[in-house]
Amino acid sequence: MNWLFFWIVIYLILIVFLALRHLRSSDFDQYLVNNRNTKTLPLVFTVLATFVGGGTSIGLMALGYESGFAAVSIGIAYVIGFVIMSFYAGKIRTYGADNNIYSFPHYLNHKFTSTKEKGFSRIFSATVSGVNIFIFFFILAAQFVAMASLLKYSFEIGYTTAVIISALIIIIYTAIAGLSGVILTDMIQFIAIVIMILLIFIPGIIDDTEFFSRMQELPREMLNGTQLGWGFLIGTILFLSWSVLVRMDIWQRILAAKSEKVARKVSIWSGIGMLPFYIIFPMVGMAIKLVLERELATNESADVAYEFISRHTFEVFLMDINFGPVLLGFAVVGLLSALMSSGDSFLNIISISAVKDFVGWGKKKEEISKKKAHLMIRIATIIFGIIALFTALVFPYIVDLMVVGISTITIFAPITLFALISKNAFAYRRVALASILSAFVINLILFIYGTLYPELFQAKTSFVPAFVVGSLVLIIGVFISKTKNMLHES
């Protein structure tokens, strides 16, 4: 416990230093997009820190424990998604700089709304931002659940106390630092998680699986990736890949890039760099499945991470000196820092989106001052953080929170791709709205249905029919609109 406090003190000193540094900064563009002047390496680190951060890593360990290699399909989908994003990253960065775009919802509002239609603009903006915020509440709540699972064991406190402490840490830091602070801490947190993989996770997996020879003891469905059904396996690879193109956290990084070239390089290197993590983390869960004497309940799956690191750091001897407590403390703080890297990113994003899009920046003649907006974003950070905290308290299931969050984002893919390639996306604004709403409603209904009746429908695959419905609504709607225009012109 003493070494745990030691590492926490070191980490908190660093975080406080960085937070105070950014508190003194009055540069609003730095707070939002790091002055659009970020180089490749910091951006790759911050993207990877978000995608392989604490909530994702602990979530993937839990998913690996429950479903085996089905979790790896998420990593494969993301690699494909980053390849797709590389074709549009440069265009997104330039468009954002030329039109003062600060977020993904802001881009959609810019493409599909006009000051001449104030009523429709409000409905579209509220829908895009509202659905995005709804999605990211689940992802943010997953960070709080994962963080609480570490704190409750490390300090022997209850789950409720642990999740409240977790939320407060992330809320306070995010409200102060903004994106520029997030990028700096992400670099440190990513390095910490790489060290843990090399020193703890890989050796631990090899030890628990007896150099992978015991893997065959797991159920066949866990090894071939079909534990959650073929629908999840195939649907994830085919459809989840498009979520990279519409993730608000990725857009914020792309918009912060120094140039088009940097934006494209970030996409490629992020995709390449993340796949190993999405293989290693599920294998941690599978290893614990083999060696843990008791079966974890669904609401305990987040505990897989602590079970693993405590098992492989309790006794580590070098020259008759037990370095186990030192390594355990570092591992716990490393995972906590990784959780912060994801949590502060998601909270920062939904706060910026809410203020910029609901307040109506970019389309009104009279815009609020940057100083007032800065204050409003920080207030939004506190409010949304508290709502996500409540979600984590009433629904502490990290796998479900993670999967529903990262998969529901795909419903924006059809209209986003259309906006990027169409020369006149605005002409089909009502079709775009119908695509989002129909996909969101289908996804929500099927997810609730699958949660209530898991024997009849796999809730984790609800995004697949939602994606298909949203795409069909857009394609059919555009076709009908073009046909009407052609008949009208003739």
Residue pairs with C-beta under 8 A, 6 or more apart in sequence:
1 154
2 325
3 325
3 326
3 328
3 329
3 330
4 154
4 325
4 328
4 329
4 332
4 333
5 329
6 329
7 329
7 330
7 332
7 333
8 329
8 333
8 336
10 333
11 333
11 336
11 337
14 185
14 188
15 173
15 185
15 340
18 177
18 181
18 184
18 185
19 173
19 176
19 177
19 181
20 176
21 181
22 30
22 31
22 176
22 177
22 178
22 180
22 181
23 176
23 177
25 31
25 180
27 35
28 370
28 373
28 374
29 35
29 36
30 178
30 179
30 180
31 178
31 179
31 180
31 374
31 377
32 102
32 178
32 179
32 352
33 96
33 102
33 179
33 252
33 255
33 256
34 179
34 180
34 183
34 256
35 180
35 256
36 93
36 96
36 97
36 255
36 256
36 257
36 258
37 256
37 258
38 183
38 253
38 256
38 257
38 258
38 262
39 258
39 262
40 262
40 265
40 266
40 269
42 183
42 184
42 187
43 183
43 253
43 256
43 257
43 262
43 266
44 265
44 266
44 269
44 270
44 273
45 183
45 186
45 187
45 190
45 191
46 182
46 183
46 186
46 187
46 190
46 253
46 341
46 345
47 249
47 250
47 253
47 266
47 270
48 190
48 270
48 273
48 274
48 277
49 186
49 187
49 189
49 190
49 193
49 338
49 341
49 342
49 345
50 56
50 186
50 249
50 341
50 342
50 345
50 346
51 78
51 270
51 274
51 277
52 190
52 193
52 274
52 277
52 278
52 281
52 338
53 143
53 189
53 193
53 338
53 339
53 341
53 342
53 343
53 345
54 143
54 146
54 147
54 193
54 335
54 336
54 337
54 338
54 339
54 340
54 341
54 342
54 343
55 139
55 142
55 143
55 145
55 146
55 147
55 339
55 342
55 343
55 398
55 402
56 281
56 342
56 402
57 193
57 277
57 281
57 305
57 335
57 338
58 146
58 149
58 302
58 304
58 305
58 335
58 339
58 398
59 142
59 146
59 302
59 398
59 399
59 401
59 402
60 71
60 74
60 278
60 281
60 282
60 285
61 281
61 282
61 284
61 285
61 288
61 304
61 305
61 308
62 285
62 301
62 302
62 304
62 305
62 398
62 399
63 70
63 71
63 74
63 282
63 285
63 301
63 399
63 402
63 403
64 71
64 281
64 282
64 283
64 284
64 285
64 286
64 289
64 304
65 285
65 286
65 288
65 289
65 296
65 301
65 304
66 227
66 285
66 298
66 301
66 399
67 222
67 227
67 228
68 218
68 219
68 221
68 222
68 223
68 225
68 227
68 282
68 286
69 222
69 223
69 224
69 225
69 282
69 286
70 222
70 225
70 226
70 227
70 228
70 232
70 233
71 278
71 281
71 282
71 285
72 225
72 278
72 279
72 282
73 225
73 232
73 233
73 236
73 237
73 240
74 236
74 240
74 278
74 406
75 274
75 275
75 277
75 278
75 279
76 236
76 237
76 275
76 278
77 236
77 237
77 239
77 240
77 241
77 243
78 240
78 241
78 244
78 271
78 274
78 275
78 278
79 271
79 272
79 274
79 275
80 237
80 241
80 271
81 240
81 241
81 242
81 243
81 244
81 245
81 271
82 244
82 267
82 268
82 270
82 271
82 274
83 267
83 268
83 271
84 241
84 242
84 244
84 245
85 244
85 245
85 250
85 254
85 267
85 271
86 264
86 267
86 268
86 271
88 245
88 420
89 254
89 257
89 260
89 263
89 264
89 266
89 267
90 260
90 261
90 263
90 264
91 260
91 420
92 107
92 251
92 254
92 255
92 263
92 420
93 254
93 255
93 257
93 259
93 260
93 262
93 263
94 260
95 101
95 107
96 102
96 107
96 254
96 255
97 255
99 110
99 362
100 362
101 107
101 110
101 255
101 362
102 252
102 255
102 352
102 356
103 248
103 251
103 252
103 255
103 349
103 352
103 353
103 356
103 357
104 132
104 246
104 247
104 248
104 251
104 252
104 353
104 412
104 416
105 125
105 128
105 129
105 132
105 248
105 353
105 356
105 357
106 353
106 356
106 357
106 361
106 362
107 251
107 419
108 124
108 128
108 412
108 415
108 416
108 419
108 432
109 121
109 124
109 125
109 128
109 357
109 362
109 363
110 362
110 363
111 419
111 425
111 426
112 124
112 415
112 419
112 425
112 426
112 429
112 432
112 433
113 120
113 121
113 124
113 125
113 363
113 429
114 121
114 363
114 426
115 121
115 363
115 364
115 365
120 429
120 430
120 433
121 360
121 363
122 360
123 433
124 429
124 432
124 433
125 357
125 358
125 360
126 358
127 433
127 436
127 437
128 357
128 412
128 436
129 353
129 354
129 357
129 358
131 411
131 412
131 436
131 440
132 248
132 350
132 353
132 409
132 412
133 350
133 353
133 354
133 384
134 408
135 405
135 408
135 409
136 248
136 346
136 349
136 350
136 405
137 350
137 384
137 387
137 388
137 391
137 405
138 391
138 401
138 402
138 404
138 405
138 408
139 342
139 346
139 401
139 402
139 405
139 406
140 343
140 346
140 347
140 350
140 384
140 385
140 388
140 391
141 388
141 389
141 391
141 392
141 395
141 401
142 392
142 398
142 401
142 402
142 405
143 166
143 170
143 339
143 342
143 343
143 346
144 163
144 166
144 167
144 170
144 343
144 388
144 389
144 392
145 163
145 302
145 392
145 396
145 397
145 398
145 401
146 302
146 305
146 335
146 339
146 398
147 162
147 163
147 166
147 169
147 170
147 336
147 339
147 340
147 343
148 159
148 162
148 163
148 165
148 166
148 302
148 392
148 396
149 162
149 302
149 303
149 305
149 306
149 398
150 305
150 306
150 332
150 335
150 336
150 339
151 157
151 162
151 165
151 166
151 336
152 158
152 159
152 161
152 162
153 303
153 306
153 310
154 306
154 332
155 162
157 165
159 396
160 393
163 389
163 392
163 393
163 396
164 389
166 339
166 343
167 385
167 386
167 388
167 389
167 392
169 340
170 339
170 340
170 343
170 344
170 347
170 385
171 347
171 381
171 382
171 385
171 386
173 181
173 185
173 340
173 344
174 182
174 343
174 344
174 347
174 348
174 351
174 381
174 385
175 378
175 381
175 382
176 378
177 185
177 344
178 348
179 252
179 256
179 348
181 344
182 341
182 344
182 345
182 348
183 256
185 337
185 340
185 341
185 344
186 341
186 345
188 337
189 334
189 337
189 338
189 340
189 341
190 338
190 341
192 330
192 333
192 334
192 337
192 338
193 334
193 335
193 338
195 330
195 334
196 309
196 330
196 331
196 334
196 335
197 277
197 280
199 327
200 308
200 309
200 312
200 313
200 327
200 331
201 280
201 281
201 284
201 308
202 280
203 312
204 284
204 287
204 308
204 309
204 311
204 312
205 280
205 283
205 284
205 287
206 212
207 312
208 214
208 287
208 288
208 290
208 291
208 311
209 215
209 283
209 286
209 287
209 290
214 290
215 223
215 286
215 290
216 223
217 290
218 286
218 289
218 290
219 227
221 227
222 286
222 289
225 233
226 233
228 458
228 460
228 461
229 458
229 461
231 458
231 461
231 464
232 458
232 460
232 461
235 461
235 463
235 464
236 407
239 410
239 463
239 464
239 467
240 406
240 407
240 410
240 463
242 410
242 413
242 417
242 467
243 406
243 407
243 409
243 410
243 413
244 250
245 413
245 416
245 417
246 409
246 410
246 412
246 413
246 416
247 409
248 349
248 350
248 353
249 345
249 346
249 349
252 345
252 348
252 349
252 352
253 266
254 263
254 266
254 267
257 263
257 266
284 304
284 305
284 308
285 304
287 308
288 304
288 307
288 308
288 311
291 311
292 307
296 303
296 304
298 397
298 399
299 396
299 397
301 397
301 398
301 399
302 396
302 398
305 335
306 332
309 328
309 331
309 332
309 335
310 328
313 324
313 325
313 327
313 328
313 331
314 324
314 328
315 322
315 324
316 322
316 323
316 324
316 327
317 323
317 324
347 381
347 384
347 385
347 388
348 381
350 380
350 384
351 377
351 378
351 380
351 381
351 384
352 377
354 380
354 384
355 361
355 373
355 376
355 377
355 380
356 362
356 373
359 368
359 373
359 376
361 367
361 368
361 373
368 376
391 401
392 401
395 401
400 451
400 459
400 460
403 460
404 447
404 459
404 460
404 462
407 460
407 462
407 463
408 440
408 443
408 463
408 466
410 463
410 466
410 467
411 436
411 439
411 440
411 443
411 463
411 466
411 467
411 470
412 436
413 467
413 470
414 435
414 439
414 467
414 470
414 471
414 474
414 475
415 432
415 435
415 436
415 470
415 474
418 425
418 428
418 432
418 474
418 478
419 425
419 432
422 428
425 432
427 481
428 474
428 477
428 478
428 481
430 477
431 473
431 474
431 477
431 478
431 481
432 474
434 473
434 474
434 477
435 470
435 471
435 473
435 474
435 477
436 470
438 469
438 470
438 473
439 466
439 467
439 469
439 470
439 473
440 466
442 462
442 465
442 466
442 469
442 470
443 462
443 463
443 465
443 466
444 462
446 457
446 459
446 462
446 465
446 466
447 459
447 462
448 459
449 456
449 457
449 459
450 456
450 457
450 458
450 459
450 460
450 461
450 462
451 459
